[in-house]
């Protein structure tokens, strides 16, 4: 069995450490990007809901539960 060269071990240890550091940076970057995407999706959802409600009110006027109930009663009579 041949002896392991200490220089090779040191070189390998440095490479492993560099790879682990890069991996940690990439994981942090991925987490930040995932948070950004989540935030943007939530903002888009809220904006879409607000725009939908605004359009609905401009076409039909404000709707309340009472007006919806009255409409249903009138339609079924």
PEBELQUI-V977686 format. One line per field, one symbol per residue. burial: + if it has 16 or more other ideal C-beta (glycine too) atoms within 10 Angstrom, else -. A space follows every 50 residues. Layout:
# PEBELQUI-V977686
burial: ???
This chain:
# PEBELQUI-V977686
burial: -------------------------------------------------- ---------------------------
